[in-house]
Each structure stands twice: as structure tokens, then as C-alpha cells.
Amino acid sequence: MSSTPTTTTPPAVAAEEPDGGELLARVARQLGRVPNLYAALASGPAALEGYLAMRDHLTRGVLRPRLREQLALLIAQENECTYCVSAHSFRGGLIGLTEQELRATRDGHDADPHTDAVLGLARAILRTRGRVAEPDRAAARAAGVTEAEQAEIVAHIALNTLSNYYNHLARPELDFPEVQA
């Protein structure tokens, strides 16, 4: 095995593969384009469909869009996924996060106490693989982090870890301005 990662061009999804092709058409309608991650993940249509279903369901959860984007960025940073740090830094900028806020998010912090508690808890969950000490959970609850939010934080960790790890494996060509993890 080579120790130097190589970038791969995402596989073309042939017209005769209706599952992958339809999923990518759905992505294009939602995002205005098909990021290379999604094109690569379409090589396993069941994986892409599961990813999209979970992502779509989480958009209807209790966490606000800005906080969901911050979680995605933090998780990408913790998982050292340059593709996803780049994508979520770009998306974060589009929704109004400043460069300073993007950096703070990557470090697991925010000026808003509730958001800071959510990011801190997410970071603790990632670093302990879910075995967060009770005082840390109590601190999050004291900052207003609800049980529903805690459940969704774990769901976002699962969703984003899927994309982070698949990026590590597939190495799609970066199609966002690069931000090193």
C-alpha cells in the first residue's frame, strides 16, 4: 500500500444505474451541483441513499441550520478530513460565519454559550467515543443543551463521520477552496 494518498476522480454513474443516477439528480436539485463526495459515494447507491435520508431527516430536527453546519465543521476537523473542512468552511461562509467564527468552531468553541456547550459536548463525544463523563453532560445540560439536542448531536456525528471516513477512503478530488484540517 502506498503511504501517499492519491486523489481520485469520482466514478461516473452510468445512465443504466437508475439508483445512483436518480440520487445524484436529487443532490443536484438540492445543492445546485453534485460535489465530488456525493459522486464518489454514488458508487454504492445504498450508502448514498442512507446518507441522504439521514441528512434530510436531521434538517427537520431541533438543531438550527447554523449549528448543524458548525457541527459538521467541528466533526470534520476532529476527523482530520480536509475535504469536509474545506466544504463546511465554504458553506459556513455562505451562511454568514466569519473567518474567526469558522476557526473557533474548528476548535470547538463559540461566543454564544449554548452553541459553545453544544460544540464542547460534540467534541467530548468524539474524543471519548461517546463515553462522556457525567460532569461534562451536566455542564451541557446546565447550558441548556436538551436531551433532544444530545441525541441529534450524536446523529450528526454519525452522519458526518460517514462522509469524513469515506473521503479518507475514496479521496475524491477537492472541489471547494482548500482549508487544511
FENGI-V945390 format. One record per run of one state. SS is the DSSP state (a for helix, b for strand, c for the rest). FROM is the first residue (numbers start at 1). TO is the last residue. Records with the same first field share a line. If there is no record, write none. Layout:
SS: FROM-TO, FROM-TO
This chain:
c: 1-7, 9-17, 32-35, 59-64, 79-81, 95-98, 107-112, 129-133, 143-146, 171-171, 173-181
b: 8-8, 172-172
a: 18-31, 36-58, 65-78, 82-94, 99-106, 113-128, 134-142, 147-170
